[in-house]
Amino acid sequence: QVQLVQSGAEMKKPGASVTVSCKASGYTFTTYGISWVRQAPGQGLEWLGWISTYKGNTQYTQKLQGRITMTRETSTSTAYMELWSLRSDDSAVYYCARGEEFCTGGVCYTRYYFDQWGQGTLVTVSS
Amino acid sequence: QSALTQPASVSGSPGQSITISCTGTSSDVESYNLVSWYQQHPGKAPKLMIYEGVKRPSGVSNRFSGSKSGNTASLTISGLQAEDEADYYCYSYAGTSTRVFGGGTKLTVL
């Protein structure tokens, strides 16, 4: 079955960086884009950006431009999200989710919804 | 880009129907039939319930339906069940490098 399995919880100090991984299984990794969404404690969902696992191009929310990078390693079917210069308001559960793009036969189609989600990774930023 | 507007809470009794609204602008909901809805139980990852405004993924109960009028999308749940109690979020494409979620609605089944 389709699964997205994320790395474990992280505790970081302000100013540090964090990398969260998302390993896909049960489907061809490069067929679907991977998006990242976060949820601060007791708050709603916030879209952070996405990466084309097929081509490697990325789009990020303007709010985090310059502090976030998304990459992927196709040989291990794993996507990564790195956030640096961490602040206390970056404390949240970070989710990867399958969506944004569907690629088949060398053609990619937009797909603006998330049909599979990782289990979430809690990132706590505290001094 | 502001969040889409959802009521903070709605409630209904078992067997009843409820509707959750999601109000956006001409830059998102009104311009695209790309609203999706997610159900989130406490401590769990969100689950896709409706996509592209009205489509239901395989495995999702037909008690869940989506619609849109102008800049407002809606999620209707008919025949409410206890297991439907959760938070619900709408989401929309809003242009290049812009996507927006609603603030979330807490559904209570009385």
Interface residues (C-beta under 8 A of the other chain):
Chain A: V37 G44 L45 E46 W47 G49 Q59 Y60 T61 Q62 Y95 A97 Y112 Y113 F114 D115 W117 G118 Q119 G120
Chain B: A3 Y32 L34 S36 Y38 A45 P46 K47 L48 Y51 E52 P57 Y89 Y91 S92 Y93 T96 S97 T98 R99 V100 F101 G102 G103 G104
